[in-house]
Amino acid sequence: MRLATLQDGGRDGTLVVVRGDAQSCAKVPGVATLQAALDDWERALPTLRAAADRLERGEGQPLRLADLTCPLPRAYEWVDGSAFLSHVRLVRRARGVEIPPTLTTDPLVYQGGSGTLLGPRDPIPLLSPDWGLDFEAEICAILGDVPIGTRAAEAAPHVRLLCLANDVTLRNLVPNELAKGFGFFQSKPATAFSPFAVTPDELGDAWRDGRVHLPVQVSHNGVVVGTCDAGEMHFSFFELVAHIARTRAFTAGTILGSGTVSNEDPARGISCLVERRMREQLESGTARTPYLAVGDTVRIEMGDTFGAIEQKVVPA
């Protein structure tokens, strides 16, 4: 089942169920927003599925992708991991930063801003080209209520939906922030999300062991630069849930990111520009690829499952 949010009805938009061909949608009686559905998922789910059944019978209203914002225009929490270790190793090696000894056993996560999130076609504002604007293609899980102490073996029912994200980073602001020992803040502007969030069963066999076993295709200025396999995720979403819930509970409407999708095989390409720059630096001593500039475009997709994130960089 595919869910989306229309850009009407106030800050949180209006929830719709989307037909499989993405040509029509239906509002859900008694469930105004996606957050409302997540807050009472067990009660809302039969109503959502009934709306999906009506759509397959030809009912519903035409869907215009331009009318959609991100599934959760604002979320209670946005927690992002770094579960693809090839990305971590590559970036740290090129920067001359030591690899943590717990890299393979203890996930890296940071807390991002969730009060203002971008829709799939919202522009990326750039205030200064000196900040090193970069895209990052990710998979995300939208969670239901997660009790404190949830273990990985118990985490599957808490993953309600899956979507894609462009976790934008200002690379040149990262080193000074991390040097303070207090993590990311200014280097992480608003994140954009795919138009559709889907229930895990929508992915069939591609959703297994807490991972999405499909390629993420990334295009920069109309040229495909990466088709990285998201199944190469070292820590599964179930393990990430267990990690973040070790010391506190999370409320329904929390978004949990996989981190930049990255593969050991360089032939798969990239999901962010910094990886290409780091490979260039390791090979020749100089990073030649520029970061994003005003006028550049980014497209992130996984077939037609989640719809595409299509963004253009504009002056802030």
Secondary structure, 3 states (H helix, E strand, C coil): CEEEEECCCCCCCEEEEECCCCCEEEECCCCCCHHHHHHCHHHHHHHHHHHHHHHHCCCCEECCHHHEECCCCCCCEEEEECCCHHHHHHHHHHHCCCCCCCCCCCCCEEEECCCCCECCCCCEEECCHHHCEECCEEEEEEECCECCCCCHHHCHHHEEEEEEEECCEEHHHHHHHHHCCCCCCCCCCCCEECCCEECHHHHHHHEECCEECCEEEEEECCEEEEEEEHHHCCCCHHHHHHHHCCCCCECCCEEEECCCCCCCCHHHECCCHHHHHHHHHHHHCCCCCCCCCCCCEEEEECCCCCCCEEEEEEEC
